[in-house]
Amino acid sequence: MKIALPQDEFYNPKLLCEFIHEFGISHVFSVQPEAEWKNIYRDVNFRKVRFHRVLTAYLDEDMLDRIRKRKRTHPERDIVLGYRTLGMTHKTHAWYGRHGFLKVAIADQVKARAVERGIACDISHHPKDVITGDGWYSFLLRCKYVLGTEGGTSILDWDGSLHERTGSFVKEHPNADFAEIERNCFPGMDGTFEGFAISPRHLEACATETCQVLTEGEYNGILLPGKHYIELKKDFSNLDEVLDTIVRDDLRQNITKRAYRDVVASGKYSYAAFTKFVLETALFDPQYKHGIRPSRAWIDLVNTYTKVLDRINWAVLHVLYQGGRLLSKFIQKTGRKIS
């Protein structure tokens, strides 16, 4: 039994189709909407390969433990409205489509209006303001509200040519705006693909009980407007109404409690649940004579094994990274001495 769990399926799926053929993949666990599968996997025989929808990420128990510890010691939420993204700030990413630029637009539009109204906000899409590691959870715990959009793109780059074409054009025309890039690199293609999905950030905000202000979207049917988040129209036509809600601050606690209960406490979106789904779906397959339904103990064993392996891999990367830094310093010092 061979399975594939791809991400970023909007980029060069032609190569992914070839991979599925060459390696005899039986099951594909896709993060893209089912309506787009025939478009993405146009060279795959759907009678032989089975497709299943999964998320781009899940909640990890270790991460939840770290968040719980920070909750107990963290000060009062001093930021009313927060947000971080790199978005499509570089024009070479224009081939992601207008949906990609929405990540930047929401930052600029909301921040300008929030500042006018005296709302304490910490919103940025500049690289210098990137927050890494567990610092992101601390940032969320300082925020009463956090902005967000669906992950994904509004263009499918079938063979990677759009990426190359856009990069070359932007290099030759660095001052070109999106409209000019679109005309020359992917005319009429923006909006022909709806590769949108819930992202890890949405789950993390639920875990930190930070109220989300999200642009309208599906969010895999997991997050519902008015119930789990405050909806912001993509054209920002209801922005003043949303800011009024934030200033009143009368809905936040009920929304965050429901989001925590339905998304985090339910356990539906944990890595353990994900592992169970993948194993049972792939192994208990009627088309294979030896298909089996794995026991709970066996699934737990595999889940533990993958977590241990993941930690070992990160430890190796850490050692290699630190070793590279030391080697670089040594070369710099010895190089100066030689010169």
Secondary structure, 3 states (H helix, E strand, C coil): CCEECCCCCCECHHHHHHHHHHHCCCEEEECCCHHHHHHHCCCCCCCCCEEEECCCCCECHHHHHHHHHHHHHCCCCCEEEEEECCCCCCHHHHHHCHHHHHHHHHHHHHHHHHHHCCCCEEEECCHHHCCCCCHHHHHHHHEEEEEECCEEECCCECCCHHHHHHHHHHHHCCCCCHHHHHHHHCCCCCCCCCEEECCHHHHHHHHCCCEEEEECCCHHHCCCECCCEEEECCCCCCHHHHHHHHHHCCCHHHHHHHHHHHHHHCCCCEHHHHHHHHHHHHHCCCCCCCCCCCCHHHHHHHHHHHHHHHHHHHHHHHHHHHHHHHHHHHHHHHHHHHC
